[in-house]
Amino acid sequence: MKDDIALKELYYQVLKTCFAYEIHMEPGMTFIDMWKALIVKMDDQTKAVLKARLQQDVQEKRGTTFEKMLLLLERQEASFKESQKQIG
């Protein structure tokens, strides 16, 4: 029950943050699609805070959604670092 509430709260927080970053839901867009769009636009400090929080949620075994979100965030960071190497 507690994890369901946390997941619903997470969904609404991501949704509100997407609107703040001017990312609007499109028909058929899933929660994970919103997250993917959001992590591309977030600044490094925000990503660091969210990454720490997601790591804590994963350690507390809050569910696979948190694990997926952390994995996607880490992949996006690695991809960004790789593209910076290629540019520089």
Secondary structure, 3 states (H helix, E strand, C coil): CHHHHHHHHHHHHHHHHHHHCCCCCCCCCCHHHHHHHHHHHCCHHHHHHHHHHHHHHHHCCCCHHHHHHHHHHHHHHHHHHHHHHHHC
